[in-house]
Amino acid sequence: MKEHWKDEPDAHDYPAAHDYLTLVTAEPAATRLVDELKTAGLTHRKAKDILRASGLPLLPTDNVHVSKDLDKVKDGKALSPVLLVRGHTHPDLTARDDLVIADGYHRVCASHHLDENADIPCKLV
């Protein structure tokens, strides 16, 4: 199976990113970060590198959300690009050293299970 990706994140990805970011930074900073993500260009990074930079573990294929994303790939449905924030270089997240996956952790894990060297489209600020 090979995953296919949309050209732009789904509209609901930005509120999801905002919800997550408000857990790791203040509300005004989360809002600024999401605004930056909305205007950021699309880039590509490998699944294995996103996981390494984030410090997050690879979730197993039986995780309910990873499994759903793998089923989408199997059915030929396109996945939404992921939303990433560089923690140590962004002034709103200076206390964090690692990459923040604001939205798309499960999609990154699903992609890694299919091909850890696959290029994942992402918005990165």
N, C-alpha and C positions, 0 to 999 in steps of 0.2 A: 504494500500500500504506500502511496505517496500522497502527502497532504497538499491541498491547494489553498491558496490564501486570497482573501479579498484585498482590494487596493486601498481600502480605508477601514479603520475600526468601526464597529457598529456604534450607533448613537448611544446605546445603553452602557457601553464600555467606559465612557467618560464619567458618568455619575458613579459607577462602580469604583473607578480609580479614585475619585474624590472621597468616597466612603472609606476606602482603605487608607488613603493619605492622611485623612483626619485622625487616624490612629497613631501616626508616627510624626505628625507635625500639627501646628495650629491651623484652625479653619482658614484664616486669610492666606496663609502660605499654601495650603492645599488647593484653594481656589486659583491662586496664581500658577501653580504647577499644572493644573488641568488646562488652564488657558494656554500655557506654553505648549502642552502636548497637542492641543487642538490645532495649533498653527505649525507645529514641527513637520518637517518633511519625513518621508518614509525612508528608512535605511534597513539594512539586513545584517543580522548577527546569527552565529551558529548557536543551536540549542545548548550544546555543552558549555559554551562560553558564557551564555546568559546565566545558566545555573551556577557555574563557578563564581562569577562576579557577584551574584546575589547572595551566595553563601547558603542557599536553600537546598534541601535534599531533593533528589529525584523521587517523585511520588510513584507508587507502583501502578501497574496497569489496572488493578482491581479497585483503585480509588474511584468513587462514583463519578466524579467530574472528569477525570482523565479518561475513564472508560467511555463517557458520553462523547468526548472529543474524538476518541479513536473510532467510535461508531460513525460520527459525522464524516470522518475521512473515508471510512469503508464505504459509506453511502455516496461518496463523491461531493459532499458539501464543503464549501470553502470556509476556512477558519478566519477569524478576525485577527488582524495584526495586534501585537502586544504593545503595552504602554510602559515605558521604562524611564526611571529617573536616576541619574548618577548621584549617589548619596554624598560622596566626599567633595564633589566639585560644585554642588548646587548650594547657594547661600541659605536656602530654607531647610536644608537637611545636613548641615555641617557636622552634626554629632554622629552621623552614620558614615561608616567607611565603605559599605557595600552598595551594590546596585539595588535599587528598589524596583521590584516588579509591581507596578501600580495596578495593572490589570493584565491577566493572561498567564498566570503561573501554571494552571492546568494545561493550557494549550502548549506551553513550552515543554512540559513533561511529556505530553502525548507525542509531540514532535520528536523529542529525544528518544523515545522508545522506538519510533519508526526509523530514525536516522539521526544520530547525535551530531552529524556534520551538516545537516540540512540548514539552509539559510532561512531564518524566520524574519518576515517583515515586521518592523517595529518602528514606533515613534520614540525617540530618545532625546531627553533634555537633561 
